[in-house]
Amino acid sequence: MAKKEFSKYQTDVVGRYYDNLNTIMLQRLGEIVTELYLADTDDKKSRLWQRAHKAMVNLKVKPAIISHIMEKKNVEILAKNLQDWLGGKK
């Protein structure tokens, strides 16, 4: 199997993606918070909380904070923490 070669441009694009991964994950978590506020069924809320959990794990949030948020499943608590993380208080 031949090794795939990337152009300089492609390598730069991939590098910038990984350089900004935390920002991307915070943005996704913000979108999840918005969707949780608007969710109308328990099934949809459950799927959104699973996505929120995965996003927090990818952001390397402390496990104690993740478990507290997931135990309460309170959108306001998640939104407050997200606001702190966006402010760099992670």
C-alpha positions in Angstrom: 0.0 0.0 0.0 1.5 3.3 -1.1 2.0 6.1 1.5 -0.3 9.0 0.9 1.5 12.3 0.3 -0.1 15.6 1.1 0.7 18.9 -0.5 2.1 21.7 1.6 -1.3 23.4 1.5 -3.1 20.3 2.7 -0.6 19.8 5.5 -1.1 23.4 6.6 -4.9 23.0 6.6 -4.7 19.9 8.7 -2.2 21.6 11.1 -4.5 24.6 11.5 -7.4 22.3 12.3 -5.6 20.6 15.1 -4.2 24.0 16.4 -7.8 25.2 16.7 -9.4 22.0 17.9 -10.3 23.3 21.4 -12.0 26.4 19.9 -13.9 24.1 17.5 -15.0 21.8 20.4 -16.1 24.8 22.5 -18.2 26.1 19.6 -19.8 22.7 19.2 -20.5 22.5 22.9 -22.2 26.0 22.6 -24.4 24.7 19.8 -25.3 21.7 21.9 -26.3 24.0 24.8 -28.6 25.9 22.4 -30.1 22.7 21.1 -30.7 21.5 24.7 -32.6 24.6 25.5 -34.8 24.0 22.5 -35.1 20.2 22.7 -38.7 19.1 23.1 -38.4 15.4 23.6 -36.6 13.3 26.2 -35.0 11.2 23.5 -33.5 14.2 21.8 -32.3 15.6 25.2 -30.7 12.2 25.9 -28.8 12.2 22.6 -27.7 15.8 23.2 -26.4 15.1 26.7 -24.3 12.2 25.2 -22.8 14.6 22.7 -22.1 17.1 25.4 -20.3 14.4 27.4 -18.2 13.5 24.5 -17.3 17.1 23.8 -16.3 17.7 27.4 -14.1 14.6 27.3 -12.4 15.8 24.1 -11.8 19.2 25.8 -10.1 17.4 28.6 -12.4 18.8 31.3 -11.7 17.5 34.7 -13.7 14.2 35.3 -15.2 15.6 38.5 -16.7 18.5 36.7 -18.0 16.3 33.9 -19.6 13.9 36.3 -21.3 16.8 38.2 -22.7 18.2 35.0 -23.9 14.8 33.8 -25.4 13.9 37.1 -27.4 17.1 37.3 -28.2 17.3 33.5 -29.0 21.0 34.0 -28.5 23.1 31.0 -27.9 26.2 33.1 -24.9 24.5 34.9 -23.5 23.4 31.5 -24.0 26.9 30.0 -22.3 28.6 33.1 -19.3 26.2 32.8 -19.1 26.8 29.1 -19.0 30.5 29.7 -16.1 30.1 32.1 -14.2 27.8 29.6 -14.7 30.4 26.8 -13.3 33.0 29.1 -10.2 30.9 29.6 -11.0 29.7 33.2 -10.6 26.1 32.3 
